[in-house]
Amino acid sequence: MTINGTELRITLGSFQEAMALQKAIGRALKGTKLELPEDITAELKADMFSGIIDAVLGVATSDDVEKCLFECAERCVLGSEKINRDFFEKAENRQYYFPIMVEIIKANVGPFFKGLDTQLRGLGQMLGSLQK
């Protein structure tokens, strides 16, 4: 991936660091209500948008998530610069904070959820057969 024409190289954090990040994001999202109705009216769209904003702000403002993100970021570089707090001390780099951190989240947390949809469907089918 490139950020402003410069290659972003992400090296995964350790299992412990990635798990801590996944849990921190989960805690930040806990209680966020995001409903996806089948028939979306303008009013429901506003409610859904509000839920998305709440979720994003919950993660973006979490000190716990920030701490875990920087632990995972220690192994990442943009061009030849390490991604750490010093990198973002430069005002011109702050615009890259969210694009970089989203990529770090995707790389470190994404693998935990691969195949989960299949597992949940299987659980649903199993519970359905037990009810018969």
Backbone bond lengths (Angstrom), bond angles and torsions (degrees), N, CA, C in turn:
res aa  C-N    CA-C-N  psi(-1)  N-CA   C-N-CA  omega(-1)  CA-C   N-CA-C  phi
1 M - - - 1.445 - - 1.513 108.65 -
2 T 1.312 115.85 149.85 1.462 119.73 177.40 1.523 109.59 -120.81
3 I 1.288 114.45 146.15 1.463 123.22 175.50 1.519 105.92 -120.84
4 N 1.320 116.74 115.53 1.468 121.95 -179.17 1.528 111.82 51.30
5 G 1.335 115.12 41.43 1.464 120.56 177.46 1.519 115.34 80.35
6 T 1.327 117.70 2.89 1.465 121.89 -179.71 1.526 108.96 -112.72
7 E 1.326 116.52 136.55 1.463 120.58 -177.17 1.524 111.75 -69.75
8 L 1.338 114.89 129.29 1.456 122.10 173.46 1.518 106.81 -100.04
9 R 1.320 116.86 118.65 1.463 121.53 178.26 1.528 108.18 -109.36
10 I 1.319 114.38 120.16 1.462 120.40 -179.21 1.516 108.81 -109.08
11 T 1.301 115.40 122.49 1.459 121.96 171.23 1.519 105.82 -105.45
12 L 1.316 115.85 127.24 1.461 119.88 -176.60 1.520 112.18 -57.91
13 G 1.337 113.97 145.77 1.449 119.78 171.46 1.517 108.86 -71.88
14 S 1.313 116.20 173.55 1.463 120.27 176.29 1.527 109.01 -66.22
15 F 1.323 116.44 165.81 1.462 120.28 177.10 1.528 109.57 -55.89
16 Q 1.324 116.84 -44.28 1.467 121.79 -178.79 1.533 110.95 -61.45
17 E 1.333 117.83 -43.29 1.463 121.45 179.47 1.522 111.30 -66.98
18 A 1.321 116.68 -42.90 1.467 120.61 179.86 1.527 110.67 -66.54
19 M 1.319 117.24 -39.53 1.458 120.99 178.28 1.533 110.28 -66.07
20 A 1.322 117.35 -39.88 1.465 121.07 177.58 1.528 110.33 -62.79
21 L 1.320 117.17 -40.25 1.467 121.22 177.71 1.523 110.32 -65.30
22 Q 1.318 117.43 -45.30 1.464 121.58 179.10 1.527 110.36 -59.77
23 K 1.311 117.94 -43.06 1.465 121.30 179.81 1.527 111.44 -68.09
24 A 1.336 117.05 -39.86 1.470 120.81 178.96 1.527 110.50 -62.79
25 I 1.318 116.98 -41.88 1.466 120.56 177.62 1.526 109.73 -64.69
26 G 1.320 116.86 -41.99 1.464 120.65 177.79 1.517 112.15 -59.63
27 R 1.332 116.53 -43.57 1.468 119.91 177.94 1.533 110.95 -64.65
28 A 1.329 116.66 -39.19 1.470 120.59 179.98 1.526 111.20 -66.63
29 L 1.332 117.02 -30.71 1.468 121.09 -179.04 1.524 113.14 -88.84
30 K 1.321 116.78 -15.64 1.460 120.85 -175.72 1.529 110.12 -56.86
31 G 1.298 114.89 130.43 1.454 120.51 179.62 1.517 113.84 90.03
32 T 1.329 117.28 -9.48 1.464 120.01 177.01 1.516 108.08 -73.27
33 K 1.307 116.03 129.56 1.462 120.00 -179.46 1.515 108.81 -104.11
34 L 1.306 114.83 117.94 1.459 121.35 177.58 1.514 107.36 -128.64
35 E 1.312 115.26 105.01 1.450 120.47 -178.45 1.516 109.61 -103.15
36 L 1.316 116.30 135.80 1.455 122.08 179.36 1.526 109.02 -116.22
37 P 1.332 116.66 84.73 1.468 119.50 -178.36 1.520 111.37 -71.20
38 E 1.338 114.67 155.46 1.461 119.74 178.92 1.527 111.34 -70.71
39 D 1.322 116.94 -42.28 1.462 121.53 -178.80 1.530 107.60 -105.48
40 I 1.307 116.26 99.71 1.458 120.15 -174.39 1.525 110.11 -90.05
41 T 1.333 115.40 115.54 1.456 121.47 173.91 1.519 107.92 -95.95
42 A 1.314 116.97 171.89 1.471 120.90 179.52 1.524 110.50 -58.97
43 E 1.334 117.04 -40.50 1.466 120.45 -180.00 1.525 110.93 -64.95
44 L 1.323 116.79 -42.93 1.461 120.50 179.44 1.524 111.13 -67.71
45 K 1.332 117.01 -35.09 1.464 120.27 176.70 1.513 109.99 -60.76
46 A 1.332 117.35 -41.33 1.460 121.47 179.07 1.525 110.00 -63.84
47 D 1.339 117.66 -43.04 1.467 121.46 178.23 1.524 110.88 -62.78
48 M 1.344 116.10 -43.04 1.459 120.82 -179.79 1.528 110.08 -64.22
49 F 1.333 116.89 -43.41 1.461 121.47 178.81 1.522 110.22 -61.89
50 S 1.318 116.38 -41.24 1.462 121.44 178.09 1.524 110.52 -61.57
51 G 1.332 116.68 -40.70 1.474 120.88 178.12 1.515 111.99 -64.44
52 I 1.333 116.77 -39.40 1.470 120.93 178.54 1.524 109.65 -65.43
53 I 1.329 116.91 -44.71 1.466 121.32 178.81 1.524 109.92 -60.54
54 D 1.327 117.45 -44.39 1.466 121.07 178.48 1.521 111.06 -59.16
55 A 1.331 116.77 -42.62 1.461 121.10 -179.33 1.521 110.76 -64.90
56 V 1.325 116.78 -47.22 1.467 120.96 -179.52 1.524 110.38 -62.22
57 L 1.330 117.08 -45.82 1.460 120.16 -179.94 1.527 111.77 -65.48
58 G 1.321 116.74 -36.07 1.459 120.10 177.60 1.517 111.96 -59.92
59 V 1.318 116.56 -42.40 1.463 121.14 179.12 1.533 110.42 -74.41
60 A 1.332 116.55 -44.79 1.468 121.06 -175.06 1.526 112.83 -65.92
61 T 1.333 117.41 -26.24 1.465 119.86 -176.92 1.529 113.03 -102.88
62 S 1.305 117.60 5.63 1.461 121.01 -178.58 1.530 111.38 -82.01
63 D 1.335 115.47 120.22 1.468 120.20 176.41 1.531 110.60 -63.86
64 D 1.329 116.02 -35.35 1.462 121.65 179.82 1.535 110.44 -64.08
65 V 1.333 116.71 -45.04 1.469 120.94 178.11 1.526 109.58 -63.52
66 E 1.328 116.68 -44.70 1.471 120.32 -179.98 1.533 111.53 -58.30
67 K 1.314 116.59 -45.47 1.470 121.06 179.10 1.527 110.65 -59.02
68 C 1.322 116.29 -47.13 1.469 120.83 -179.19 1.532 111.34 -66.60
69 L 1.320 116.86 -38.44 1.465 120.16 178.57 1.524 110.93 -61.15
70 F 1.322 117.15 -44.59 1.465 119.48 -178.88 1.524 111.82 -68.31
71 E 1.327 117.28 -29.07 1.470 119.01 174.87 1.529 109.80 -65.60
72 C 1.323 116.87 -41.90 1.473 120.35 178.03 1.530 110.86 -72.00
73 A 1.328 117.29 -33.29 1.468 121.79 -176.69 1.522 112.71 -68.11
74 E 1.314 118.28 -22.07 1.463 121.71 -177.13 1.528 113.37 -54.69
75 R 1.320 117.09 -24.13 1.466 121.60 -178.70 1.538 112.80 -96.49
76 C 1.316 116.54 4.51 1.461 120.80 -173.97 1.526 110.93 -107.41
77 V 1.342 115.10 150.62 1.463 120.31 177.97 1.529 109.65 -136.32
78 L 1.317 114.07 146.91 1.454 121.78 171.43 1.513 105.44 -113.74
79 G 1.342 115.23 109.47 1.466 118.90 -170.99 1.514 107.67 67.20
80 S 1.330 116.74 -113.51 1.475 120.67 177.47 1.528 111.79 -113.70
81 E 1.348 116.36 4.79 1.465 119.69 -177.64 1.521 111.63 -96.38
82 K 1.338 115.41 130.16 1.461 120.51 176.29 1.518 109.27 -68.05
83 I 1.329 114.62 143.89 1.461 120.15 177.19 1.527 107.41 -90.29
84 N 1.312 114.56 105.85 1.461 121.44 177.28 1.528 107.68 -150.26
85 R 1.305 116.87 -176.43 1.468 119.78 -178.03 1.528 111.51 -61.55
86 D 1.325 117.38 -35.81 1.468 120.39 178.91 1.529 111.47 -61.77
87 F 1.328 116.97 -36.88 1.458 121.10 178.38 1.529 110.22 -56.11
88 F 1.334 116.22 -41.53 1.458 120.47 -176.66 1.526 113.43 -85.99
89 E 1.329 117.48 -3.72 1.467 119.96 172.51 1.519 110.28 -65.75
90 K 1.328 117.07 -29.12 1.465 121.23 176.41 1.526 107.74 -74.05
91 A 1.324 115.56 121.09 1.471 120.29 -176.56 1.526 112.30 -55.83
92 E 1.324 117.16 -35.98 1.471 119.55 -177.60 1.523 112.24 -69.52
93 N 1.330 118.42 -17.74 1.471 120.99 178.79 1.526 113.32 -89.71
94 R 1.300 117.83 -14.38 1.471 120.34 -174.97 1.521 112.59 -63.90
95 Q 1.311 117.44 -27.67 1.464 120.50 178.11 1.523 111.88 -64.10
96 Y 1.314 116.60 -18.01 1.462 121.05 -178.39 1.527 113.05 -94.17
97 Y 1.335 117.05 -2.94 1.460 120.52 -175.36 1.538 111.55 -55.11
98 F 1.327 117.13 -57.82 1.464 119.32 -176.16 1.531 112.60 -68.00
99 P 1.328 120.03 -43.70 1.473 117.67 177.26 1.532 112.66 -58.80
100 I 1.321 117.90 -39.95 1.469 120.88 179.67 1.521 110.53 -69.83
101 M 1.322 117.10 -47.03 1.463 120.19 -175.85 1.527 112.03 -66.71
102 V 1.328 117.40 -34.21 1.473 119.74 176.31 1.528 109.57 -63.14
103 E 1.325 117.54 -40.99 1.466 120.75 178.78 1.532 110.78 -66.19
104 I 1.327 117.27 -37.20 1.467 120.89 177.63 1.526 109.98 -65.79
105 I 1.321 117.01 -39.99 1.469 120.67 177.08 1.520 109.99 -63.46
106 K 1.337 116.56 -47.91 1.467 120.01 -179.11 1.526 111.12 -58.93
107 A 1.306 117.20 -43.38 1.463 120.62 -177.66 1.521 112.45 -69.42
108 N 1.329 117.78 -39.50 1.463 121.06 -174.06 1.522 114.36 -89.59
109 V 1.322 117.14 -33.28 1.466 120.56 -175.99 1.535 111.60 -98.28
110 G 1.323 117.09 -31.24 1.457 121.45 -178.44 1.516 114.78 -50.75
111 P 1.339 118.85 -45.34 1.469 119.13 -177.60 1.533 114.73 -60.01
112 F 1.328 117.74 -25.16 1.464 119.78 178.63 1.529 111.55 -65.81
113 F 1.325 117.11 -24.54 1.457 120.93 -173.22 1.517 113.96 -103.76
114 K 1.325 117.41 -4.17 1.468 119.79 177.55 1.524 109.05 -64.00
115 G 1.299 115.89 129.43 1.460 120.29 178.18 1.512 114.06 82.01
116 L 1.322 117.76 -5.10 1.462 120.32 -178.34 1.527 111.49 -64.91
117 D 1.330 117.18 -36.54 1.465 119.65 179.70 1.523 110.98 -60.96
118 T 1.324 116.69 -38.60 1.464 120.77 178.40 1.525 110.01 -65.49
119 Q 1.319 116.19 -42.47 1.465 120.48 179.55 1.523 111.03 -63.78
120 L 1.335 117.02 -42.07 1.464 120.06 -179.74 1.522 111.26 -66.90
121 R 1.337 116.88 -38.85 1.464 119.76 176.67 1.524 110.15 -62.56
122 G 1.325 116.78 -42.50 1.458 120.81 178.65 1.516 111.82 -62.70
123 L 1.323 116.87 -39.54 1.465 121.43 177.46 1.519 110.02 -64.42
124 G 1.342 116.52 -42.78 1.465 120.92 177.99 1.514 111.87 -61.12
125 Q 1.332 116.82 -42.40 1.464 120.82 178.93 1.517 110.59 -65.45
126 M 1.331 116.70 -40.57 1.460 120.48 179.25 1.522 110.79 -63.44
127 L 1.351 116.83 -44.94 1.451 119.75 179.08 1.528 110.72 -64.63
128 G 1.333 117.21 -38.08 1.461 120.88 177.63 1.519 111.77 -62.12
129 S 1.322 117.24 -40.34 1.463 119.67 -179.72 1.523 111.45 -70.98
130 L 1.329 117.09 -29.12 1.466 120.01 177.05 1.520 112.50 -70.01
131 Q 1.340 116.41 -27.98 1.456 120.31 -179.32 1.524 112.12 -76.75
132 K 1.313 117.93 -16.48 1.470 121.52 -177.28 1.505 111.89 -77.77
